[in-house]
């Protein structure tokens, strides 16, 4: 409540507030702790491109900045300009070496490969340092700018000097190498994650001896042995060992499909399914079965097929002795052999089903549509 009063105290006359509390020493001492704020002036900026050139990102004026596109308010020019990038569609990327333009950053990255064998030397205009690597030269140039914004030459976006060095990495094929195994990564963050997961001290599972890279993964791994599933679906009560598994499962109930194929626009629940689907648009089936030479687009399709040749049944039913070669086969067995409840009901046809998928399939059937049409005629 105190925070609310302090934030809105500028609306009330300062003298009247002091006179109301001058009889109470405790209230006066509390009042002196705070500085009364002045009302901020609202300023509307024009287009994004009009503001980024030469703008001082550290504006000392006590103002509020409004976006002229959606009327959102911000307390600094920096916040506003970062927001306005959402309204700006970048269509031109310029090579900082030869000034050739491209429609996408991927095209720019591919183009920069042609400059790798150049013998060009880049001189700093401020201190005359010389560089043979253009990325090192750009980072050095940025080090001379201490305040204000820095406009990226290649994409036109503006950033603070503290962040621009991180940003321009996206315009270069920068690789960092692990000193232990020589594996390369595109950024320091991925290298650090690799080192922690593979080369740092690991935690050994007391049950099976598997070594886990960190404590959180160890806790997740132990749930396989204990059977504890602390994350429960709010729709059907099913338990999961991780938040990610629960989140993906929930999309079955909400019918949310956030991943869209850029080729045929079909939507999928999770990224792995989308990657497997996109591979089917290509003409090359890279994964070949060693037993029958049949080819597949991805490993997920190849592995269950190989089990048909080897007879390996890795998925075991916990309620009977039935084993299956695929997880899908085990799931179907559990539903049709052991589940008796039919919790998914069609109110129109008075039919019930064991799974949400079966109900959804029924809703697209000819029988359901005929009943739907007949019910519509009755209502009219």
BAMI-828255 format. One line per field, with one value per residue (C-alpha): residue in three letters; chain; y, z, x. Coordinates in pm, 1 decimal. Example, Ala and Ser with C-alpha at 12.3 -4.5 7.8 and 13.67 -1.06 7.14 Angstrom:
2
resn	ALA|SER
chain	A|A
Y	-450.0|-106.0
Z	780.0|714.0
X	1230.0|1367.0
END
This chain:
380
resn	UNK|UNK|UNK|UNK|UNK|UNK|UNK|UNK|UNK|UNK|UNK|UNK|UNK|UNK|UNK|UNK|UNK|UNK|UNK|UNK|UNK|UNK|UNK|UNK|UNK|UNK|UNK|UNK|UNK|UNK|UNK|UNK|UNK|UNK|UNK|UNK|UNK|UNK|UNK|UNK|UNK|UNK|UNK|UNK|UNK|UNK|UNK|UNK|UNK|UNK|UNK|UNK|UNK|UNK|UNK|UNK|UNK|UNK|UNK|UNK|UNK|UNK|UNK|UNK|UNK|UNK|UNK|UNK|UNK|UNK|UNK|UNK|UNK|UNK|UNK|UNK|UNK|UNK|UNK|UNK|UNK|UNK|UNK|UNK|UNK|UNK|UNK|UNK|UNK|UNK|UNK|UNK|UNK|UNK|UNK|UNK|UNK|UNK|UNK|UNK|UNK|UNK|UNK|UNK|UNK|UNK|UNK|UNK|UNK|UNK|UNK|UNK|UNK|UNK|UNK|UNK|UNK|UNK|UNK|UNK|UNK|UNK|UNK|UNK|UNK|UNK|UNK|UNK|UNK|UNK|UNK|UNK|UNK|UNK|UNK|UNK|UNK|UNK|UNK|UNK|UNK|UNK|UNK|UNK|UNK|UNK|UNK|UNK|UNK|UNK|UNK|UNK|UNK|UNK|UNK|UNK|UNK|UNK|UNK|UNK|UNK|UNK|UNK|UNK|UNK|UNK|UNK|UNK|UNK|UNK|UNK|UNK|UNK|UNK|UNK|UNK|UNK|UNK|UNK|UNK|UNK|UNK|UNK|UNK|UNK|UNK|UNK|UNK|UNK|UNK|UNK|UNK|UNK|UNK|UNK|UNK|UNK|UNK|UNK|UNK|UNK|UNK|UNK|UNK|UNK|UNK|UNK|UNK|UNK|UNK|UNK|UNK|UNK|UNK|UNK|UNK|UNK|UNK|UNK|UNK|UNK|UNK|UNK|UNK|UNK|UNK|UNK|UNK|UNK|UNK|UNK|UNK|UNK|UNK|UNK|UNK|UNK|UNK|UNK|UNK|UNK|UNK|UNK|UNK|UNK|UNK|UNK|UNK|UNK|UNK|UNK|UNK|UNK|UNK|UNK|UNK|UNK|UNK|UNK|UNK|UNK|UNK|UNK|UNK|UNK|UNK|UNK|UNK|UNK|UNK|UNK|UNK|UNK|UNK|UNK|UNK|UNK|UNK|UNK|UNK|UNK|UNK|UNK|UNK|UNK|UNK|UNK|UNK|UNK|UNK|UNK|UNK|UNK|UNK|UNK|UNK|UNK|UNK|UNK|UNK|UNK|UNK|UNK|UNK|UNK|UNK|UNK|UNK|UNK|UNK|UNK|UNK|UNK|UNK|UNK|UNK|UNK|UNK|UNK|UNK|UNK|UNK|UNK|UNK|UNK|UNK|UNK|UNK|UNK|UNK|UNK|UNK|UNK|UNK|UNK|UNK|UNK|UNK|UNK|UNK|UNK|UNK|UNK|UNK|UNK|UNK|UNK|UNK|UNK|UNK|UNK|UNK|UNK|UNK|UNK|UNK|UNK|UNK|UNK|UNK|UNK|UNK|UNK|UNK|UNK|UNK|UNK|UNK|UNK|UNK|UNK|UNK|UNK|UNK|UNK|UNK|UNK|UNK|UNK|UNK
chain	A|A|A|A|A|A|A|A|A|A|A|A|A|A|A|A|A|A|A|A|A|A|A|A|A|A|A|A|A|A|A|A|A|A|A|A|A|A|A|A|A|A|A|A|A|A|A|A|A|A|A|A|A|A|A|A|A|A|A|A|A|A|A|A|A|A|A|A|A|A|A|A|A|A|A|A|A|A|A|A|A|A|A|A|A|A|A|A|A|A|A|A|A|A|A|A|A|A|A|A|A|A|A|A|A|A|A|A|A|A|A|A|A|A|A|A|A|A|A|A|A|A|A|A|A|A|A|A|A|A|A|A|A|A|A|A|A|A|A|A|A|A|A|A|A|A|A|A|A|A|A|A|A|A|A|A|A|A|A|A|A|A|A|A|A|A|A|A|A|A|A|A|A|A|A|A|A|A|A|A|A|A|A|A|A|A|A|A|A|A|A|A|A|A|A|A|A|A|A|A|A|A|A|A|A|A|A|A|A|A|A|A|A|A|A|A|A|A|A|A|A|A|A|A|A|A|A|A|A|A|A|A|A|A|A|A|A|A|A|A|A|A|A|A|A|A|A|A|A|A|A|A|A|A|A|A|A|A|A|A|A|A|A|A|A|A|A|A|A|A|A|A|A|A|A|A|A|A|A|A|A|A|A|A|A|A|A|A|A|A|A|A|A|A|A|A|A|A|A|A|A|A|A|A|A|A|A|A|A|A|A|A|A|A|A|A|A|A|A|A|A|A|A|A|A|A|A|A|A|A|A|A|A|A|A|A|A|A|A|A|A|A|A|A|A|A|A|A|A|A|A|A|A|A|A|A|A|A|A|A|A|A|A|A|A|A|A|A|A|A|A|A|A|A|A|A|A|A|A|A
Y	0.0|232.4|181.1|276.2|603.7|695.6|628.6|846.3|1118.0|1365.7|1399.7|1555.8|1891.9|1837.5|2110.6|1973.0|1628.9|1772.2|1978.0|1671.4|1474.9|1744.9|1656.1|1303.4|1264.1|907.1|1006.3|1298.0|1072.7|831.0|1112.6|1237.1|902.5|965.5|1222.3|1353.0|1277.0|1528.2|1438.1|1302.1|1465.9|1235.3|1253.8|1081.3|987.6|959.7|659.7|428.5|522.8|895.3|845.6|602.1|831.0|1005.0|957.7|986.2|669.8|811.0|1096.3|1280.8|1444.4|1307.9|1205.4|920.6|808.1|683.6|452.8|610.2|264.5|103.8|379.4|181.7|400.2|369.7|553.0|581.0|619.0|293.8|95.2|263.4|200.7|-164.5|-192.0|-20.1|-289.4|-512.0|-286.4|-266.2|-537.3|-551.5|-634.4|-524.9|-648.8|-473.0|-627.2|-395.4|-500.3|-445.6|-277.5|-541.8|-582.6|-898.9|-989.5|-1206.0|-1250.2|-1606.8|-1472.0|-1219.4|-1496.0|-1705.6|-1402.0|-1332.1|-1670.2|-1515.9|-1260.4|-1520.8|-1538.7|-1161.3|-996.9|-670.4|-482.9|-272.7|39.0|202.0|566.2|669.0|502.0|358.5|-1.6|-251.5|-574.7|-854.6|-994.3|-774.0|-889.8|-798.6|-462.0|-393.8|-486.9|-256.6|33.8|-12.6|7.4|376.2|461.6|499.7|663.4|699.2|437.7|241.8|171.5|-163.8|-94.5|-431.1|-449.3|-89.3|-170.3|37.5|-96.7|24.3|-5.8|-269.7|-501.7|-419.3|-645.9|-937.7|-840.5|-822.1|-1186.2|-1280.4|-1124.7|-1330.6|-1702.3|-1691.9|-2024.5|-2097.3|-2424.7|-2646.9|-2685.6|-3042.2|-3213.4|-2950.9|-2935.8|-2595.0|-2378.1|-2057.3|-1868.8|-1871.2|-1960.9|-2291.7|-2366.9|-2310.8|-2536.5|-2804.9|-2785.1|-2810.9|-3104.4|-3309.4|-3205.5|-3083.6|-3304.9|-3532.0|-3684.2|-4063.8|-4235.9|-4475.1|-4707.5|-4759.1|-4579.3|-4327.4|-3998.8|-3687.7|-3346.6|-3146.2|-3171.8|-3084.1|-3356.6|-3601.2|-3530.6|-3583.5|-3907.5|-4046.5|-4014.1|-4295.7|-4524.2|-4397.5|-4351.7|-4011.7|-3782.8|-3448.7|-3254.9|-3330.8|-3242.9|-3020.1|-3164.2|-3541.3|-3586.0|-3765.5|-3726.7|-3635.6|-3635.5|-3288.2|-2958.7|-2975.5|-3312.7|-3182.4|-2866.3|-3064.0|-3305.2|-3015.2|-2900.1|-3216.9|-3086.5|-2722.2|-2817.3|-2565.5|-2624.1|-2348.3|-2484.4|-2422.2|-2575.6|-2293.2|-2509.0|-2657.7|-2463.9|-2775.1|-2723.9|-2949.8|-2968.0|-2978.1|-2878.7|-3236.2|-3336.8|-3031.6|-3108.1|-3464.0|-3333.1|-3074.5|-3351.0|-3524.9|-3228.6|-3306.2|-3558.9|-3718.0|-4003.0|-4008.9|-4293.4|-4645.0|-4976.6|-5218.5|-5521.5|-5435.8|-5110.6|-4924.4|-4553.7|-4301.5|-3926.1|-3933.0|-4156.3|-4158.0|-4357.2|-4579.5|-4711.7|-4867.0|-5023.9|-5188.6|-5341.3|-5527.2|-5706.7|-5770.8|-5862.1|-5630.9|-5535.5|-5263.7|-5134.1|-5350.9|-5329.0|-5283.2|-5456.3|-5773.0|-5954.1|-5789.3|-5623.6|-5389.9|-5267.5|-4906.2|-4665.5|-4601.3|-4973.5|-4994.0|-4691.0|-4846.2|-5173.1|-4993.9|-4805.7|-5092.6|-5377.0|-5221.7|-4897.8|-4952.0|-4596.9|-4394.8|-4041.3|-3865.6|-3822.4|-3679.8|-3500.0|-3490.1|-3864.4|-4002.9|-4196.5|-4225.3|-4300.1|-4402.1|-4134.6|-3773.1|-3870.2|-4121.4|-3853.7|-3608.4|-3869.7|-3935.4|-3562.2|-3571.0|-3889.1|-3902.4|-4030.1|-3735.4|-3480.7|-3632.3|-3600.4|-3247.0|-3156.1|-3319.0|-3135.6|-2806.3|-2860.9|-2934.2|-2610.7|-2415.7
Z	0.0|83.6|-263.6|-420.6|-223.2|-309.0|-680.1|-694.2|-446.4|-726.2|-789.5|-446.5|-335.8|-139.7|118.0|208.9|275.6|504.1|699.7|756.1|917.2|1097.9|1428.3|1418.3|1460.9|1331.8|1012.9|952.0|984.2|736.7|492.8|492.2|361.2|21.6|-251.8|-410.9|-781.3|-1049.9|-1309.1|-1620.1|-1954.9|-2224.5|-2550.4|-2873.1|-3105.4|-3479.1|-3682.8|-3560.7|-3837.3|-3758.6|-3398.2|-3412.8|-3584.2|-3324.5|-3040.9|-2681.8|-2513.1|-2169.0|-2169.3|-1834.6|-1882.4|-1663.9|-1943.7|-2048.5|-2411.8|-2601.2|-2903.4|-3189.4|-3325.1|-3024.8|-2755.6|-2504.4|-2264.6|-2161.3|-1914.0|-2142.2|-2507.7|-2492.4|-2387.4|-2651.4|-2935.4|-2836.3|-2842.1|-3180.8|-3341.4|-3306.0|-3554.1|-3790.3|-4054.1|-4159.6|-4530.6|-4610.4|-4459.6|-4568.9|-4565.6|-4363.6|-4572.1|-4930.8|-4878.8|-5082.1|-4967.5|-4894.1|-4805.8|-4503.3|-4240.8|-4365.2|-4708.7|-4546.6|-4350.1|-4664.5|-4847.2|-4574.8|-4640.1|-4964.4|-4759.8|-4546.7|-4777.7|-4825.4|-4722.4|-4626.1|-4320.9|-4119.7|-3942.2|-3644.3|-3721.3|-3358.7|-3243.1|-3572.8|-3449.4|-3736.7|-3765.7|-4020.8|-3876.7|-3947.7|-3641.1|-3408.7|-3583.2|-3529.8|-3159.9|-3117.8|-3287.2|-3045.3|-2746.2|-2825.3|-2786.2|-2418.6|-2426.5|-2649.7|-2892.6|-3151.6|-3483.1|-3633.2|-3986.6|-4119.9|-3996.8|-3891.1|-3535.6|-3242.1|-2919.2|-2613.7|-2636.8|-2362.6|-2584.2|-2942.4|-2931.5|-2842.4|-3113.1|-3406.5|-3353.1|-3532.6|-3850.7|-3833.8|-3839.3|-3506.8|-3370.1|-3029.3|-2963.5|-2657.1|-2534.9|-2418.1|-2710.8|-2991.1|-3054.9|-3191.6|-3095.6|-3228.4|-2896.0|-2552.1|-2383.9|-2574.7|-2505.8|-2132.7|-2133.1|-2318.3|-2067.1|-1766.3|-1912.9|-2041.0|-1878.0|-1529.5|-1224.5|-1260.5|-1009.5|-1021.2|-983.6|-686.6|-864.4|-1210.9|-1209.3|-1480.2|-1441.9|-1450.4|-1552.4|-1278.0|-978.0|-1164.0|-1424.2|-1145.1|-971.5|-1301.8|-1367.2|-1019.5|-1095.7|-1348.3|-1061.6|-800.4|-1035.2|-880.8|-1120.1|-940.8|-1234.6|-1286.7|-1580.6|-1465.4|-1733.0|-1688.6|-1380.1|-1560.3|-1392.8|-1552.7|-1442.2|-1585.0|-1647.4|-2017.1|-2061.2|-1880.8|-2094.3|-2419.3|-2297.9|-2199.9|-2561.9|-2647.4|-2433.4|-2538.0|-2905.6|-2909.8|-3193.2|-3178.4|-3447.2|-3810.9|-4119.8|-4346.8|-4655.8|-4613.3|-4300.0|-4107.9|-3731.0|-3468.6|-3089.8|-3036.8|-3219.7|-3262.5|-3448.1|-3671.3|-3755.1|-3849.7|-4063.6|-4246.1|-4340.3|-4533.0|-4775.0|-4896.3|-5166.8|-4979.9|-4733.3|-4550.7|-4303.9|-4452.4|-4287.8|-4283.1|-4310.9|-4604.2|-4746.4|-4689.5|-4638.4|-4400.1|-4356.7|-3987.9|-3711.9|-3524.9|-3812.1|-3870.8|-3514.1|-3470.7|-3816.1|-3719.1|-3413.7|-3649.4|-3794.2|-3464.5|-3270.7|-2988.1|-2767.6|-2535.1|-2419.2|-2148.7|-2011.4|-1632.0|-1596.4|-1797.4|-1974.6|-2313.3|-2479.8|-2781.0|-3030.7|-3022.2|-2758.8|-2972.5|-2977.7|-2597.7|-2557.9|-2781.4|-2586.6|-2251.9|-2377.7|-2539.7|-2306.0|-1959.6|-1958.4|-1911.3|-1847.7|-2135.5|-2010.9|-2348.2|-2449.6|-2753.5|-2621.8|-2963.6|-3044.8|-2687.3|-2752.3|-2527.8|-2601.0|-2415.5|-2560.4|-2663.9|-3006.7|-3058.9|-2974.4|-3209.5|-3487.6|-3420.9|-3451.9|-3811.0|-3900.0|-4136.4|-3862.6|-3634.0|-3912.6|-4010.8|-3649.8|-3635.5|-3953.6|-3829.3|-3497.3|-3680.7|-3885.8|-3569.0|-3406.9|-3711.1
X	0.0|289.3|436.8|103.3|92.4|450.3|398.2|88.5|186.3|261.9|-113.8|-169.3|-34.1|288.4|219.7|-122.7|23.8|292.7|41.5|-175.0|104.4|303.8|131.3|275.4|651.7|636.6|455.0|691.3|997.1|837.5|759.2|1118.9|1240.0|1084.6|1126.2|808.9|805.8|732.2|471.7|631.9|580.8|444.1|636.4|538.7|821.3|788.1|897.1|1169.4|1412.7|1373.7|1481.4|1771.1|2020.9|2232.6|1985.5|2108.9|1987.2|2067.5|1817.0|1817.0|1475.5|1197.4|961.3|738.2|767.4|462.4|473.0|277.3|190.6|19.9|19.1|228.0|427.6|793.8|1015.8|1320.2|1403.9|1599.1|1293.7|1079.3|1324.3|1363.8|983.6|952.8|1165.6|859.1|678.4|973.3|1025.6|1388.5|1418.7|1778.1|2104.6|2424.8|2770.2|2996.2|3297.1|3177.3|2832.6|2649.2|2285.8|2084.5|1727.2|1809.4|2080.2|2142.5|2226.3|2461.3|2636.4|2679.0|2820.7|3077.3|3235.2|3367.2|3565.2|3745.1|4047.5|4074.2|4402.5|4229.4|4360.6|4114.1|4244.7|4072.8|3988.2|4041.9|4363.8|4498.3|4506.7|4511.1|4309.0|4295.8|3969.9|3667.9|3471.9|3762.3|3782.3|3409.8|3428.0|3728.7|3546.2|3256.2|3493.0|3553.9|3184.4|3094.2|2750.8|2448.8|2323.9|2515.8|2348.1|2439.6|2560.9|2447.9|2086.4|2011.7|1899.4|2024.2|2169.8|2356.9|2737.3|2725.1|2517.5|2616.4|2926.1|2699.4|2449.6|2689.8|2789.9|2465.1|2611.7|2933.3|3007.3|3190.4|3309.8|3460.7|3644.2|3644.4|4003.4|3939.6|3761.6|3805.0|3429.7|3321.1|3023.0|2869.9|2880.3|3043.3|2713.2|2686.0|3052.7|2999.0|2693.0|2892.5|3177.4|2942.9|2749.1|3045.2|3371.9|3279.3|3241.6|2938.2|2696.1|2675.8|2338.3|2340.6|2094.9|2242.2|2576.3|2484.4|2672.0|2453.8|2597.1|2423.2|2193.7|1871.4|1929.9|2019.7|1686.2|1503.8|1696.0|1613.2|1241.8|1286.9|1387.4|1141.9|846.0|768.5|580.6|532.2|387.3|18.7|-205.9|-492.6|-723.7|-689.8|-471.6|-189.0|151.3|483.7|845.4|919.3|744.2|832.3|658.7|350.4|343.7|359.2|88.8|-141.8|-145.2|-339.7|-626.5|-600.4|-536.7|-254.2|-6.8|256.1|491.1|393.8|553.3|680.8|613.1|263.1|153.8|56.0|93.8|255.0|255.1|631.6|949.1|1075.2|758.6|791.9|1157.4|1060.1|772.6|985.6|1231.1|949.2|932.4|1282.3|1356.1|1646.7|1590.9|1923.2|1858.4|1882.0|1793.2|2089.2|1856.4|1627.7|1777.0|1451.4|1516.2|1361.5|1360.6|1461.9|1601.0|1270.4|1117.3|1421.0|1468.8|1119.0|1158.6|1489.4|1322.2|1086.4|1391.4|1568.6|1255.7|1360.5|1066.3|1189.3|850.7|693.9|341.6|340.9|2.8|66.9|351.4|288.2|589.4|590.4|847.5|727.2|600.2|292.4|213.8|242.2|17.2|-248.4|-225.5|-270.8|-576.7|-762.3|-660.8|-651.4|-851.0|-1224.1|-1341.6|-1479.5|-1440.0|-1457.1|-1821.3|-1995.5|-2303.5|-2465.1|-2445.4|-2455.0|-2134.8|-1827.8|-1463.6|-1150.1|-920.3|-940.6|-804.5|-1085.9|-1343.8|-1177.7|-1177.8|-1548.7|-1627.9|-1504.6|-1696.7|-1995.2|-2227.7|-2151.9|-2192.9|-2530.6|-2650.0|-2517.6|-2706.5|-3028.8|-3001.7|-2952.5|-3272.0|-3471.7|-3359.6|-3477.7
END
